[in-house]
Amino acid sequence: MTKQLKLAATALGLILAAGAAQAQVTCGANTGTAATGAPILVGGIHGNAAPGDFSASTQAAAAYFACVNANGGINGRPIEYLVENDQWNPELAAQAASKLITDQGVVAMVGNGSFVEMAVNARTYQDAGIMTMASACAVSECFESPSIVSTNQGPLASTIGAAQYMVEAQESKNISCIGLAIPNVGPWSCGAMEGYMASKGLTGSSVYLNPASPDVNSGLLEAVASGADTILVNLPAGLALAFMKAAEEQGMVEGYKWASSTPLYDRSVPAALSDVWDGRMFVNAELTPWDKGGPDAINWLAVLDAYAPDAPRDTFSQSGFVSAKFFVQAMLALDPAKLDDRAAVNAAIKGIVGYESDLLCGPYYVGEADRHMPNHAGTMVVVKGDGFETVRDCYEYDSPYFAPIFENEKALGLN
């Protein structure tokens, strides 16, 4: 298939999906009447600058909240969603949290997505009594904090999931993980992959790129020099595509097995690739594939078509939608008199247990714990034609890292 045909097919698929889903938009109380009461202030922070744009999560949350506001809001009150961009800058991340929490007085944080802000603000959220319902987490602090819970899995779980599939289904013996040289991102996630490989008596290694000036060609050569039979790309989508292009230009695609963590599961990716990648790049999806057609999968696309037509359709977007939906579900069950009470709102968030969505492979929960990772099972897809084909449905990941998570679930009666 030529690049022009691939782009046309992708565009047609989006048009057909939009047409099929548009009539099925449902949000919150779904009254069909706009909320007119005093607004409920909710905040969100994303990162959008080099090395990547994580705003898909807050865009999807904003779209869902807009839909809720058009359908009765929270007991007649609209959500005013205040979003800040940390620009991957720690100082700006701290300022953004302070502005939202202290100056503007938000009662909750929903849809956050960044490399930076969770690491900077985890303690701030804890001190403010805010349980942040994040959606595009990528750093260790996001999953090892009592004050943050995310609907996405982050690079550690997704990388382990991708490696596990490649070992079990593609017979990989030696995997090289390509990550960013950010200690609580690349070494944290690729290092866990190395631990998984070692636990199976296999070989794992890592190559880290400088996020400020990534040299994809040198990174590729270093991965090849490791003796790997499989290259696992654990990078933001734009940088991952640049790495893959370098591999293609150097004629190294066909000599290796290829896998990726979630960022490459983006509806725009197949059209950006040449045919050499068809059936060759296996991608871990932290949420379920959108072509499964479940109620939330359909509604997610319908909400974006109606309220954010230009927003990305990717895993972070799915996560932002689910976070916003679960927040609204919890708020609709809260005493309306307590919707401006930050302590009551966040107690309701912590009280979430067993919420379900067809976009997730298991139940979503929060609870009181020193770490949170309710999403630790995923699916595998492969680039195929103008889209993706599922090659393995929901499966649990195999790593000692998840032991304390399973203990938390046991205490909540979830396993």
C-alpha positions in Angstrom: 0.0 0.0 0.0 1.4 3.4 -1.0 1.8 6.2 1.6 -1.0 8.2 -0.2 -3.4 5.2 -0.1 -2.5 4.6 3.6 -3.2 8.2 4.5 -6.5 8.1 2.6 -7.6 4.8 4.2 -6.8 6.2 7.7 -8.8 9.4 7.0 -11.7 7.3 5.7 -11.5 5.1 8.8 -11.7 8.1 11.1 -14.7 9.5 9.1 -16.5 6.2 9.3 -15.8 5.8 13.0 -17.0 9.4 13.7 -20.2 8.8 11.8 -20.9 5.5 13.6 -20.3 6.9 17.0 -21.6 10.5 16.8 -25.2 9.6 17.7 -24.2 7.7 20.8 -22.6 10.4 22.9 -23.5 9.9 26.6 -22.0 11.8 29.5 -22.7 12.0 33.3 -26.4 12.3 34.1 -27.1 12.5 30.4 -30.1 14.9 30.8 -29.6 16.8 27.6 -29.9 20.0 29.5 -27.0 22.3 30.1 -25.8 22.8 33.7 -26.2 26.4 34.9 -25.2 26.4 38.6 -22.1 27.6 40.3 -19.0 25.9 38.7 -17.0 23.1 40.4 -13.3 23.9 40.0 -11.2 21.1 38.8 -7.5 21.3 37.6 -5.2 19.5 35.3 -1.6 19.8 34.3 0.1 18.4 31.1 3.5 18.6 29.5 3.8 19.9 26.0 7.3 20.7 24.8 10.4 18.7 23.9 10.5 15.7 24.3 6.8 15.2 23.7 3.2 16.4 23.9 1.1 14.7 26.6 -1.9 17.0 26.3 -4.1 14.3 24.8 -5.0 13.3 28.3 -6.3 16.8 29.4 -7.9 17.3 26.0 -10.0 14.2 26.4 -10.9 15.0 30.0 -11.9 18.5 28.9 -14.1 17.1 26.1 -15.8 14.7 28.6 -16.4 17.5 31.1 -17.8 19.7 28.3 -20.2 16.9 27.4 -21.1 16.5 31.1 -21.8 20.2 31.4 -24.2 19.9 28.4 -25.9 17.1 30.1 -26.8 18.3 33.6 -23.3 18.7 35.0 -22.9 17.4 38.6 -26.4 17.8 40.1 -26.9 20.9 37.9 -23.5 22.4 38.4 -21.0 22.6 35.6 -17.3 21.6 35.9 -14.9 24.4 35.2 -11.7 22.6 34.1 -8.5 24.7 34.5 -5.5 23.3 32.7 -1.8 24.3 32.9 1.2 23.3 30.7 4.4 22.6 32.7 6.4 22.7 29.4 8.5 19.9 31.0 10.0 22.5 33.3 10.2 21.6 37.1 9.8 25.3 38.1 6.8 25.8 35.9 5.3 22.5 37.1 5.5 23.7 40.7 4.0 27.1 39.8 1.2 25.4 37.9 0.2 23.3 40.9 0.4 26.2 43.3 -1.7 28.3 41.0 -4.4 25.7 40.6 -4.5 24.5 44.2 -3.7 27.6 46.2 -4.7 30.5 44.0 -7.7 29.1 42.2 -8.8 26.6 44.8 -9.5 23.5 42.7 -11.2 20.7 44.7 -9.5 18.0 42.6 -6.9 17.3 39.9 -7.9 15.1 36.9 -6.3 14.1 33.6 -2.7 15.0 34.5 0.0 13.9 32.1 3.7 14.8 32.2 7.3 13.5 32.8 7.9 16.3 35.2 5.0 17.5 37.2 4.3 14.3 39.2 7.8 14.1 40.4 7.7 17.8 41.4 4.2 17.9 42.8 3.5 14.5 44.4 4.3 15.9 47.9 2.3 19.1 47.2 -0.8 17.0 46.4 -0.3 14.9 49.5 0.0 18.0 51.7 -3.0 19.6 50.1 -5.2 16.6 50.6 -5.6 16.0 46.9 -5.8 12.6 45.3 -4.8 13.3 41.7 -6.6 11.2 39.1 -3.8 11.3 36.5 -4.0 9.9 33.0 -0.6 10.1 31.3 1.9 9.2 34.0 5.5 8.4 32.9 7.6 8.7 36.1 8.1 6.5 39.1 6.7 9.1 41.6 3.4 8.8 39.8 3.0 5.2 40.7 4.8 5.2 44.0 2.9 8.0 45.7 0.0 8.0 48.1 -1.5 11.0 46.4 -1.6 10.0 42.7 -3.5 7.3 40.8 -3.5 6.9 37.1 -5.6 5.2 34.5 -2.6 4.6 32.3 0.1 2.2 33.2 3.2 4.2 32.6 6.4 3.0 30.8 7.5 0.5 33.4 4.4 -1.7 33.2 4.0 -1.2 29.5 7.6 -2.1 28.8 7.4 -5.2 30.9 4.2 -6.2 29.2 5.9 -5.7 25.7 8.9 -7.7 26.7 6.8 -10.5 28.2 4.9 -10.8 25.0 8.0 -10.9 22.9 9.5 -13.6 25.1 6.4 -15.7 25.2 5.1 -15.3 21.7 8.0 -14.3 19.6 10.8 -16.3 21.4 13.0 -13.2 22.1 16.1 -14.1 24.1 18.0 -10.8 24.2 16.1 -7.5 24.4 17.6 -4.0 24.2 15.3 -1.3 25.6 15.6 2.2 24.1 14.6 4.8 26.7 15.2 8.4 27.8 18.0 9.3 30.1 15.7 10.6 32.8 16.3 8.5 35.9 12.7 8.1 37.0 11.6 7.4 33.5 14.1 5.5 31.3 16.3 3.7 33.9 13.2 3.0 36.0 11.2 1.4 33.2 14.0 -0.2 31.1 15.7 -1.3 34.3 12.5 -3.2 35.3 12.5 -4.8 31.8 16.1 -6.0 32.4 15.0 -7.4 35.8 12.1 -9.3 34.0 14.5 -10.8 31.5 17.0 -11.8 34.2 14.1 -13.5 36.1 13.6 -15.7 33.0 17.3 -16.5 32.6 17.4 -14.3 29.5 19.4 -11.1 28.6 18.2 -7.5 28.8 20.1 -4.3 28.3 19.2 -0.6 27.9 20.2 2.4 25.8 19.4 5.9 27.0 18.9 8.9 24.7 19.5 12.5 25.9 16.0 14.0 25.9 17.4 17.5 25.0 19.3 16.3 22.0 18.5 12.6 21.2 21.0 10.9 18.8 18.8 8.1 17.4 21.6 6.8 15.1 24.1 6.3 17.9 21.3 4.8 20.1 20.5 2.3 17.4 24.1 1.3 16.9 24.5 0.8 20.6 21.5 -1.4 20.8 22.8 -3.5 17.9 26.2 -3.8 19.5 24.6 -5.3 22.6 23.9 -8.5 20.6 20.1 -8.1 21.0 17.7 -10.0 18.8 14.9 -7.7 19.8 14.8 -3.9 20.1 12.1 -2.5 22.4 11.4 1.2 21.7 10.3 2.9 25.0 10.0 6.5 23.8 7.4 9.2 23.1 5.7 8.6 19.7 7.5 11.3 17.8 10.9 10.3 18.9 10.1 6.6 18.5 9.2 7.3 14.9 12.5 9.0 14.3 14.3 6.0 15.8 12.4 3.7 13.5 13.2 5.8 10.5 16.9 5.6 11.4 16.7 1.9 11.6 15.0 1.8 8.2 17.5 4.1 6.6 20.3 1.9 7.9 18.7 -1.3 6.6 18.3 -2.8 10.1 14.6 -3.4 10.3 14.4 -6.9 8.9 17.3 -8.3 11.0 15.6 -7.8 14.3 12.4 -8.3 16.2 10.7 -5.0 17.2 8.4 -4.0 20.0 7.3 -0.8 21.7 5.6 0.4 24.8 2.3 2.2 24.5 3.2 5.6 22.9 3.2 4.1 19.4 -0.4 3.0 19.8 -1.7 6.1 18.1 -4.2 6.2 15.2 -1.8 8.4 13.2 1.2 6.1 13.5 0.6 3.4 10.8 0.2 6.1 8.1 3.6 7.6 9.1 5.3 4.2 8.5 6.5 2.5 5.4 5.4 -1.0 4.4 8.5 -2.5 5.9 7.0 -2.2 9.4 3.8 -4.0 8.4 3.3 -7.0 10.7 6.7 -6.3 12.3 6.3 -3.7 15.0 4.5 -5.1 18.1 3.0 -2.5 20.5 1.8 -2.9 24.0 -1.5 -1.1 24.6 -2.1 0.0 28.2 -5.8 0.2 27.6 -7.9 -2.0 25.3 -7.9 -1.5 21.6 -10.4 1.0 20.3 -11.6 -1.3 17.6 -13.2 -3.7 20.1 -16.3 -1.5 20.0 -17.3 -1.6 23.6 -19.6 1.2 25.0 -16.8 3.3 26.4 -14.6 2.8 23.4 -17.4 4.0 21.1 -18.4 6.8 23.4 -14.8 8.0 23.8 -14.5 8.6 20.1 -18.0 10.1 19.9 -17.2 12.6 22.7 -14.0 13.7 21.0 -15.8 14.0 17.6 -18.4 16.2 19.3 -16.2 18.3 21.6 -12.6 18.0 20.5 -12.4 17.0 16.9 -8.7 17.9 16.5 -7.6 16.1 19.7 -5.4 13.0 19.4 -6.9 9.5 19.4 -4.4 7.6 21.4 -3.9 5.8 24.8 -3.4 9.0 26.7 -6.7 10.3 25.3 -8.5 7.1 26.3 -7.0 7.4 29.8 -8.1 11.1 30.1 -11.6 10.1 29.1 -11.7 7.3 31.6 -10.3 9.4 34.5 -12.9 12.1 33.8 -15.7 9.6 33.6 -14.8 8.0 36.8 -14.4 11.3 38.6 -17.9 12.3 37.4 -19.3 9.0 38.5 -17.8 9.5 42.0 -19.1 13.1 42.2 -22.6 12.2 41.2 -22.7 9.8 44.2 -21.4 12.5 46.6 -23.7 14.6 48.7 -24.3 17.8 46.5 -23.7 20.0 49.6 -20.1 18.7 49.7 -19.0 19.3 46.1 -17.0 22.4 47.2 -15.4 20.6 50.1 -11.9 19.4 49.0 -11.6 16.9 51.8 -15.0 15.4 51.0 -14.3 15.3 47.2 -11.0 13.6 47.7 -12.4 11.1 50.2 -14.9 10.2 47.6 -12.1 9.6 45.1 -10.2 7.4 47.6 -13.4 5.5 48.1 -13.6 4.4 44.5 -13.5 0.6 44.3 -14.4 -1.7 41.4 -15.2 0.9 38.7 -15.2 -0.8 35.3 -14.8 0.2 31.7 -14.3 -1.8 28.5 -11.3 0.4 27.9 -9.5 -1.2 30.9 -8.5 -4.9 31.3 -9.5 -4.9 35.0 -11.3 -2.9 37.7 -10.2 0.6 38.6 -9.8 1.5 42.3 -8.0 4.0 44.5 -8.1 3.3 48.2 -5.6 4.4 50.9 -2.1 3.1 49.9 1.5 4.3 49.6 1.4 3.5 45.9 -1.3 3.1 43.2 -1.3 1.2 39.9 -4.8 -0.2 39.3 -4.0 -0.8 35.6 -1.4 -3.5 35.3 -2.8 -5.7 32.5 -2.8 -4.9 28.8 -3.1 -6.1 25.2 -0.6 -6.4 22.4 -1.2 -5.2 18.9 0.9 -5.2 15.7 1.1 -2.5 13.0 -1.0 -3.9 10.1 -2.0 -2.0 7.0 -3.5 1.3 7.9 -4.1 0.4 11.5 -3.3 -2.2 14.2 -4.3 -5.8 14.7 -4.7 -7.3 18.1 -2.4 -10.3 18.6 -3.0 -10.9 22.4 -6.0 -9.9 24.4 -5.9 -8.7 28.0 -3.1 -10.5 30.0 -1.5 -9.8 33.4 2.1 -8.8 33.5 4.7 -10.9 35.2 7.1 -9.0 37.5 7.9 -8.9 41.2 7.3 -5.1 40.9 3.6 -5.7 41.1 3.6 -7.7 44.4 2.6 -4.7 46.7 -0.1 -3.7 44.2 -1.6 -7.1 44.4 -1.5 -6.8 48.2 -3.5 -3.6 48.0 -6.1 -5.2 45.8 -6.4 -8.1 48.2 -7.1 -5.7 51.0 -9.8 -4.1 48.9 -11.3 -7.5 48.1 -10.4 -7.3 44.4 -8.5 -10.5 44.1 
